[in-house]
Amino acid sequence: MTASRLAQARKGRRGFSLIEILIVIAILGIALMLGLSGLNSVFKRQRLNSTAEEVKTLAGRALSEMQNRNVRTFFIVGKYVAGFGTDVAVAIDVNGNGQLDEAFDPNGDGLFDDAAGTVVLWRTRVPQDIALSNTALTTQTFNTQWTRPTSGPVSAGLLCDFVGRATKPGAIPAMITGPATMQFCHREMIEGSLTPLVTYTVSIGPLFKASIARVP
């Protein structure tokens, strides 16, 4: 190839301009952000599902621990603590009085992480971004405002007695007559920024059989 032809060939090949490169980078950045946003939404939905499943599993452990240890057990829900979330646990009725007491939360911070392992046998924490309805297990009702109480060492609980019945804690525990329920939803779903709106309901029957339902 002659020198003139080589020069013409080089002249015919045009490189990318700075503007074109910036446009490509911007498109790639937008695609990356959309991809990460989609993954984040998936993780949030998965966290909602796994939280409800963990709480259901804990309820089942209240029954199995009673049977294995031959001692009455509690399935308890603590208060919501900003920066942490809400603790749910299985604990032993250490003094045999059938009543919720401070042994589950010695320092009164609303979390059960400071309790002795011989008292609180199993524990999980509902994350801050998962809203737990203000379920009063002892009265079998819930509040759709999706708030948690902020006072008291223990806000709600059920007692599994020696024959595996779900009873209301107290000096004279009484067996519940219908399922006690807890509802879970992601806070962003409630606010409308994460769709669709999905709720999980964990139910505990009078014979301490736990089940879970999702809507929709």
C-alpha positions in Angstrom: 0.0 0.0 0.0 1.4 3.4 -1.0 1.8 6.1 1.5 -1.1 8.1 0.1 -3.5 5.2 0.3 -2.4 4.4 3.9 -3.1 8.0 4.9 -6.5 7.8 3.3 -7.3 4.6 5.1 -6.3 6.1 8.4 -8.3 9.2 7.7 -11.4 7.0 7.0 -11.2 5.4 10.5 -12.8 7.8 13.0 -12.4 7.2 16.7 -15.0 7.8 19.4 -15.5 11.4 20.5 -15.5 12.4 24.2 -19.2 13.0 24.1 -19.9 9.6 22.7 -17.8 8.0 25.4 -19.6 9.9 28.1 -23.0 8.9 26.7 -22.0 5.2 26.8 -20.7 5.6 30.3 -24.0 7.2 31.4 -26.1 4.5 29.8 -24.0 1.8 31.5 -24.3 3.6 34.8 -28.1 3.8 34.5 -28.3 0.1 33.6 -26.1 -0.7 36.6 -28.3 1.3 39.0 -31.5 -0.2 37.7 -29.9 -3.7 38.1 -28.8 -3.0 41.7 -32.2 -1.5 42.5 -33.9 -4.6 41.3 -31.6 -6.8 43.4 -32.1 -4.7 46.4 -35.9 -5.1 46.0 -35.4 -8.9 45.8 -33.3 -8.9 48.9 -35.9 -6.9 50.8 -38.7 -9.3 49.8 -36.6 -12.3 50.7 -35.8 -10.8 54.1 -39.5 -10.4 54.8 -40.1 -14.0 53.9 -37.2 -15.4 56.0 -38.2 -13.3 59.0 -41.7 -14.7 59.0 -40.3 -18.2 58.6 -37.9 -17.8 61.5 -40.7 -16.6 63.8 -42.8 -19.6 62.8 -39.9 -21.9 63.5 -39.4 -20.3 66.9 -43.1 -20.9 67.8 -42.6 -24.6 67.0 -39.5 -24.8 69.2 -41.6 -23.5 72.2 -43.5 -26.8 72.0 -40.5 -29.0 71.3 -38.5 -27.5 74.2 -41.4 -28.0 76.6 -41.6 -31.7 75.5 -37.8 -32.3 75.7 -37.2 -30.5 79.0 -40.6 -31.2 80.7 -40.9 -27.5 81.7 -43.3 -24.9 80.6 -42.0 -22.5 78.0 -42.9 -19.0 76.7 -43.0 -17.7 73.2 -42.4 -14.0 73.7 -42.2 -10.8 71.7 -40.2 -7.8 73.0 -40.7 -4.2 72.3 -39.5 -2.4 69.2 -36.0 -0.8 69.8 -34.9 1.8 67.3 -31.6 0.9 65.7 -32.1 -2.8 66.4 -35.6 -4.1 65.7 -37.8 -6.4 67.7 -36.7 -9.6 69.5 -38.8 -12.8 69.5 -37.7 -15.7 71.7 -38.4 -19.0 73.3 -37.8 -18.9 77.1 -38.3 -21.2 80.0 -40.7 -20.4 82.8 -37.8 -20.5 85.3 -39.8 -19.7 88.5 -42.9 -21.8 87.5 -45.4 -19.0 88.1 -46.6 -18.8 84.5 -46.0 -15.1 84.3 -43.8 -13.0 82.0 -41.0 -11.4 84.1 -37.8 -9.5 83.9 -35.6 -12.6 83.7 -36.0 -12.4 79.9 -34.6 -8.9 79.8 -32.5 -8.2 82.8 -31.2 -4.8 81.7 -34.6 -3.6 80.5 -33.5 -2.5 77.1 -36.3 -4.4 75.3 -34.0 -6.9 73.7 -33.4 -10.5 74.9 -29.7 -10.7 74.1 -28.6 -10.1 77.7 -30.7 -12.9 79.2 -29.0 -16.1 80.4 -28.9 -19.0 77.9 -30.6 -21.1 80.5 -33.6 -18.8 80.4 -33.8 -17.7 76.7 -33.3 -20.8 74.7 -33.8 -19.5 71.2 -34.0 -15.9 69.8 -34.4 -14.1 66.5 -34.6 -10.4 65.7 -37.1 -8.8 63.4 -35.1 -6.2 61.4 -35.9 -2.6 61.5 -37.2 -2.6 58.0 -39.7 -5.4 58.7 -42.8 -4.1 60.4 -44.3 -6.4 63.0 -47.9 -5.6 63.7 -48.8 -4.7 67.3 -50.0 -8.2 68.0 -51.1 -8.9 71.5 -50.7 -12.6 71.6 -52.5 -12.7 75.0 -55.6 -11.2 73.6 -55.4 -12.5 70.0 -55.8 -9.1 68.4 -53.5 -6.9 66.3 -53.3 -3.3 65.4 -53.0 -2.4 61.7 -51.0 0.7 62.4 -47.8 -1.5 62.2 -46.3 0.0 65.4 -44.6 -1.7 68.3 -44.9 -0.6 71.9 -41.8 1.2 73.3 -42.1 0.4 77.0 -42.1 -2.7 79.2 -39.6 -5.6 79.1 -42.0 -7.9 77.3 -45.0 -6.8 75.3 -46.7 -10.1 74.4 -46.4 -13.8 74.8 -47.9 -17.2 75.0 -47.2 -20.0 77.5 -46.9 -23.5 76.4 -48.1 -25.7 79.3 -47.2 -29.3 80.2 -49.7 -30.8 77.7 -48.7 -28.5 74.8 -51.6 -26.0 75.0 -51.2 -22.4 74.1 -52.3 -20.4 77.2 -52.4 -16.8 78.2 -49.6 -16.0 80.7 -50.7 -15.3 84.2 -51.2 -16.7 87.7 -53.9 -18.9 86.3 -53.0 -19.5 82.7 -56.1 -19.9 80.4 -56.0 -21.8 77.1 -56.6 -19.6 74.1 -59.8 -20.4 72.2 -58.6 -19.4 68.7 -55.3 -18.8 66.8 -53.0 -16.0 68.0 -51.6 -14.1 65.1 -48.7 -11.9 64.1 -48.4 -10.0 60.9 -45.2 -9.0 59.0 -44.8 -6.5 56.2 -41.9 -4.5 54.8 -42.1 -0.9 55.8 -41.4 0.3 52.3 -44.4 -1.8 51.1 -46.6 -0.1 53.6 -45.3 3.3 52.5 -45.8 2.3 48.8 -42.2 2.6 47.6 -41.8 -1.2 47.3 -44.5 -3.1 45.5 -46.5 -5.3 45.5 -47.8 -5.1 49.1 -47.2 -8.5 50.7 -48.0 -9.6 54.2 -47.2 -12.7 56.1 -49.3 -14.0 59.0 -47.9 -16.4 61.5 -50.6 -18.1 63.5 -50.3 -20.2 66.6 -53.2 -22.5 67.4 -54.6 -23.5 70.8 -52.4 -26.6 70.7 -49.3 -24.6 69.9 -49.2 -25.6 66.2 -47.7 -22.8 64.2 -48.5 -22.0 60.5 -47.8 -19.2 58.1 -49.8 -17.6 55.3 -48.9 -15.1 52.7 -51.2 -12.5 51.1 -51.2 -12.2 48.2 
